[in-house]
Amino acid sequence: MSIKAIFYSKFDTQEGLPPQTLVKTLTDHLTGPKVVHQVPEDAIVPQSPSSTPTFVPFPDISFFVIPRQELCGNFIQFCKEGYRILGYPVCIKSPQYDRNEFIFNFCIILSEDEPFSSYRTVVQKLAHLMKSLEEQNHFLSTDPSSPGSGKIYSLCEILMEDLNNYCECMIPIDDLNTINIKLFPTYPPPPPVKAWQVPLFTIRPETLMDENWDLTMQRVIPYINGVSSVKQIALLADADFSLTKKCIKHLLYYGCCLLLDIFSFSAIYAPTAEFSRTIACDPAMQRECARYVNTAFAPPPPPPPPSSSPTDDNNNNNHPDPHNDIHPPTPQSNLTTPSIWPLTSTDPPTRLDALTIIELYASLRQGQSVRQWYALHADTLSHIDVRRFITFGVIKGFLYRVHKYAFATGHAKGSGNSGGGVGVGVGQQDDDEDRLQDSTTTTTATTDFHIPHEADNAAAAGDLRVHSSITSSADVDQYSSSASSPSFSDSSSSSRDEITDETLEPYLDGNHCFDQICTELEISEKEVVGRIRRWEGRKGAGGGGGGGEVMIIHR
């Protein structure tokens, strides 16, 4: 984005008009526009017949550059021949001028397809400053310099060069006046922030923060770790939920963070069509992935917090510490040689190559949860942070999350009229997961891998701060539950009893994913499934209020 040209135009009652139009000039305000200075030369008005073609012919746009008095004092922008002209015409009325008025305009020419909102303040500020200079000492009307020379021409030249090269300028005009202009970038509005989304920093916030930052922002930022959802962050930071959302939207607007889904081992991920065009053929991305997911780059964990009294433990249940959800890591003495490629086994030590990374991502598919996928590749994933491995694919765009939705079919449970093949029943799905959990327990009982609990800068991949050890499928299930809803206690039976059929029913329309249901009702996914089962039984047996079968749809 750059300025193509700058020109200064004014309404001149003495020059540029043939004698036969003199009578018309005295009565018509539309005659007499003149380009005094233009940068570069021949940008608007050719200086000679052999000059290069102009961006826009001035006769075609003079009506808008020097408009009627009613339009003066307003921002004007229009397009012509692929270019956009921005201006702010000014009319100064005084008996000392011919026809008792002086009209001028400083215009900027940009490409038509480039954003121009940041240049609007440039033409407005330049117009107001020049109006003040003209009212003080007739800076414009008494300028004796010829076109292409003088102080005004130099001002336009420096202004264009500095804004194009440095996006700011400071141009002294005289002892009392200086032009200070800075271009501030404009970004598209951030996406809506949902309570169940997880923010992840793309920068190091400690390098930008100081004591002058917003108080809510200072409280929220320490809990943005790539694991906690927006609602959990508000609870942990003891901040208002709406203010927490505003803080995260502010970070999103400036590209300081991005939003992810809640990670859990019961979630399903699959490659997108971009897989073959990204990590499958990009060695640089493969090395970046290896460094990002390698637990060898994790520093030692922080010391455990001091022991507290039972009273303090009870008080901490309302706001649990995210660093205490999983066990501390075991030291990795075998990772002595510096390398970005994680080890896949320790005896004999072998390293994960690019081909294995591609195969691991390609093995993710619909209908297979992360827990199932881990059970099949437990040995290969022994020194890989699984959460970061999945998150890397989502950030780069070659993995997508398959969400689960609950849909009440309107038929009685077991009637067989569910529409055929839109999903699986709640009972059937639960039985499948129980069988999977049993098989996972026997498969991964001796497996040891490390999952960090706090995500760091995605750009500075590999700098892990806290990581933890999971040694069995029971730990996998525990991590999955804590990752999806660490702020909600599974042992709180009173909260489950408060969820009535009327509260649950709006979420069974097939438009609310399980992440949203768990977050808004403050219960775990297992409790959601159990509550849907109870809803099925009551509706199926009650006979009033419609059918009771609920299908779980993956999409």
Beta strands, then each sheet from edge to edge (+ up, - down):
strand 1: 5-11
strand 2: 33-39
strand 3: 76-80
strand 4: 83-87
strand 5: 90-93
strand 6: 101-111
strand 7: 168-172
strand 8: 178-182
strand 9: 198-201
strand 10: 257-260
strand 11: 268-271
strand 12: 343-346
strand 13: 349-351
strand 14: 399-402
strand 15: 404-408
strand 16: 424-425
strand 17: 449-454
strand 18: 466-470
strand 19: 509-513
strand 20: 550-554
sheet 1: 2+ 1- 6+ 4- 3+
sheet 2: 2+ 1- 6+ 5-
sheet 3: 7+ 8-
sheet 4: 9+ 10-
sheet 5: 11+ 14-
sheet 6: 12+ 13-
sheet 7: 16+ 20- 15+ 19-
sheet 8: 17+ 18-
end
